[in-house]
Each structure stands twice: as structure tokens, then as C-alpha cells.
């Protein structure tokens, strides 16, 4: 059976899927790192390691670490020209995760205003440096 010729729309859609799939590997690795971090923190808590520290709050440590991983990945993507697309969401998600974690450690009254300021600055900077 002969393969039917593809039209331009099908070719474009196929190219976009291949392009998107290539970039999703990085996202997959980031979220795998977040899961590994969460597992390590839960293991530390289960074995009693975390109980040696006064500041230890298992879920807060998980959220702060997850946010740090997401932010680090976004910063690395900023340094690689082909990977610079779509990092605004990663930056915002990283700050939100860190905010949730820090809220559990130091209190919500201090953390949320700082997180909101950081997210606002990200949006402003994104719009200032957007390619036209």
C-alpha cells in the first residue's frame, strides 16, 4: 500500500510534534529530579534524619527543593540559546513552589508578598526583553 503524500499542514504539524517532543525530554528530567528529591526527603524523614533539625518540616523541605530544581533548570535553559523558549512558566512555578515551602518554614505573611513581587518582576522582564 503506497503512502499518500502529505500536505503542508500535516508536515507542519508533524514538525511541531517532533520539535515539542525534543524539548519535553528536559521537562521530563526536571520532574524526575523533583520526584527523586521528594523521595530522598521522605526517606530522610522516615529514618529520623530530619528530626535532628529544629527547622525540619518534611513537606516544606520538599517544596523548597522542588522549586529550587525548577528554577535551576530554567536558569540553565536561559544559558542555552535553543532552549530559551517557554521559561517564564518554569520561573513562576519555581517561585511558587519555593514560596509554599518557605511559608511552611518561616510563615506566610513574609513569603507571599516576596513571591508575588518576584513573579511580577519576571513578567515585566519577559515583556521588556521579548523578541519582536
PLY file of the C-alpha trace (Angstrom):
ply
format ascii 1.0
element vertex 132
property float x
property float y
property float z
element edge 131
property int vertex1
property int vertex2
end_header
0.00 0.00 0.00
1.50 3.30 -1.07
1.88 6.11 1.42
-0.25 9.06 0.50
1.56 12.35 0.01
1.42 14.69 2.95
0.18 18.20 2.59
1.91 21.22 4.11
-0.41 21.31 7.13
0.37 17.69 8.02
4.10 18.31 7.57
3.95 21.38 9.78
2.02 19.54 12.50
4.45 16.66 12.36
7.42 19.02 12.64
5.88 20.79 15.62
5.28 17.48 17.40
8.86 16.39 16.78
10.17 19.78 17.96
7.94 19.74 21.04
8.91 16.16 21.86
12.57 17.06 21.73
12.14 19.81 24.33
9.90 17.73 26.59
12.86 15.50 27.46
14.31 18.32 29.52
10.98 18.84 31.30
10.74 15.11 31.95
14.20 15.10 33.53
13.33 18.11 35.68
10.21 16.46 37.09
12.10 13.19 37.57
14.64 15.14 39.65
11.77 16.64 41.68
10.38 13.16 42.38
13.83 11.87 43.38
14.24 14.87 45.72
10.84 14.23 47.29
11.69 10.57 47.76
15.02 11.40 49.41
13.38 13.88 51.80
10.63 11.40 52.72
13.27 8.69 53.26
15.27 11.05 55.49
12.13 11.81 57.48
11.19 8.15 57.81
14.66 7.20 59.05
14.63 10.04 61.58
17.34 12.15 59.95
15.13 15.22 59.66
14.14 15.13 63.30
17.64 16.29 64.30
16.92 19.77 62.95
14.56 22.25 64.64
13.52 23.78 61.31
12.67 20.45 59.64
9.21 20.30 58.11
9.11 17.49 55.56
6.67 18.99 53.06
8.23 22.44 53.31
11.66 20.97 52.51
10.17 19.04 49.57
8.55 22.19 48.14
11.64 24.38 48.59
13.84 21.75 46.94
11.38 21.22 44.08
11.22 24.97 43.48
15.00 25.22 43.52
15.27 22.39 40.96
12.73 24.04 38.65
14.44 27.46 38.98
17.89 25.96 38.37
16.61 24.20 35.25
15.08 27.47 33.99
18.36 29.31 34.54
20.27 26.59 32.70
17.77 26.84 29.83
18.39 30.61 29.72
22.06 29.93 29.07
21.35 27.64 26.09
20.00 29.69 23.14
17.97 26.83 21.61
16.30 26.11 24.96
15.24 29.66 25.89
11.61 29.24 24.84
8.84 28.98 27.43
10.83 29.51 30.62
8.50 32.13 32.10
6.15 29.43 33.35
9.05 27.49 34.85
10.33 30.56 36.67
6.87 31.32 38.07
6.31 27.68 39.08
9.71 27.57 40.79
8.98 30.70 42.83
5.53 29.41 43.79
6.97 26.07 44.95
9.67 27.82 46.97
7.03 30.18 48.40
4.85 27.27 49.51
7.84 25.62 51.15
9.12 28.75 52.86
5.59 29.56 54.00
5.65 26.33 55.96
9.04 27.16 57.46
9.01 30.90 58.24
5.39 31.96 57.90
3.06 33.01 55.11
2.92 36.71 55.93
6.54 37.24 54.90
6.76 34.81 52.00
3.77 35.54 49.75
4.49 39.24 49.20
8.05 38.34 48.15
6.81 35.60 45.82
4.27 37.96 44.22
6.96 40.61 43.72
9.28 38.04 42.11
6.56 36.79 39.76
5.65 40.36 38.78
9.32 41.14 38.05
9.59 38.01 35.87
6.58 39.09 33.83
7.90 42.64 33.44
11.37 41.45 32.41
9.92 38.96 29.97
7.95 41.69 28.25
10.91 44.08 28.20
13.26 41.56 26.61
10.77 39.84 24.30
11.97 39.43 20.73
9.85 41.26 18.22
0 1
1 2
2 3
3 4
4 5
5 6
6 7
7 8
8 9
9 10
10 11
11 12
12 13
13 14
14 15
15 16
16 17
17 18
18 19
19 20
20 21
21 22
22 23
23 24
24 25
25 26
26 27
27 28
28 29
29 30
30 31
31 32
32 33
33 34
34 35
35 36
36 37
37 38
38 39
39 40
40 41
41 42
42 43
43 44
44 45
45 46
46 47
47 48
48 49
49 50
50 51
51 52
52 53
53 54
54 55
55 56
56 57
57 58
58 59
59 60
60 61
61 62
62 63
63 64
64 65
65 66
66 67
67 68
68 69
69 70
70 71
71 72
72 73
73 74
74 75
75 76
76 77
77 78
78 79
79 80
80 81
81 82
82 83
83 84
84 85
85 86
86 87
87 88
88 89
89 90
90 91
91 92
92 93
93 94
94 95
95 96
96 97
97 98
98 99
99 100
100 101
101 102
102 103
103 104
104 105
105 106
106 107
107 108
108 109
109 110
110 111
111 112
112 113
113 114
114 115
115 116
116 117
117 118
118 119
119 120
120 121
121 122
122 123
123 124
124 125
125 126
126 127
127 128
128 129
129 130
130 131
